Amino acid sequence: MGVQLWSVKDELRRDFDGVLIKLAQMGFQGVEFAGQFGPYRQNPVALRALLDRSGLACAGAHVDIRQLAPQHFEATTAFYRTLGCNNLVISADRRGTTPELVTELGRELTTLSATLATQGMRIGYHNHAQEMAGTMGSTPWDLIAQNTPAEVILQQDVGWTVFAGKNPVTYVQRYPGRSVSMHLKAKLPVGAAGKPLIGQDGTDWKGLVSAAHQVGGTQWLIVEQEEYPDGMGQLDAVRTSLTGLRSAVTNLNRR
């Protein structure tokens, strides 16, 4: 289980080292970066040492596709290789929300997939609600999947999938082996009851974890928190969602 560090972005600004240690103490095994590196932006060796001391692995990183342009490629990949990061995920791209441009994005992801493979790394793409718009089978998300090889990670953001009115379990099953990492986020559709915390919303978390285990090829279940109900602090909300996720996993193991 990992955590997307965007979930605790404000806490990181106050105490980068301390937050990573607290996340490890909660029981997370890994962290996924999203552009925040505290005092280590120019020192990946020291950042890797902090991860090692904390007992955390690098579960991946969100990057802008421009960071992988030829003039930036070596610097970007060298930084993340030092962290032990194998999965680079494009956090968003306007072409991914536009059916007419998805094929162009697919070609670029395909090329990057082949290039990164020579360094033992993989490329992935992460959805928001826009990629899930339309009829299942012809959404932008489906078109991205259909225009990229199986090696390209489809990092489904479960919260945005639910918000868009789609079933995240179905999408794991639809593209087996491609959910190498997933963002487990509770996000309520408009008008739905509950709270945006894993286990306190309406998502079928047990079914999702089961699908990830059986067909998803999932290596990392990554908790992401973007809403903090009832005045909760960022770390408290992440801890609560982790507890909800653990409950789903425990119930799965008891089946």
Summary of the structure (lengths in Angstrom):
residues: 255
radius of gyration: 17.5
end to end distance: 20.2
largest distance: 51.0
contacts: 865
relative contact order: 0.13
helix: 51%
strand: 14%
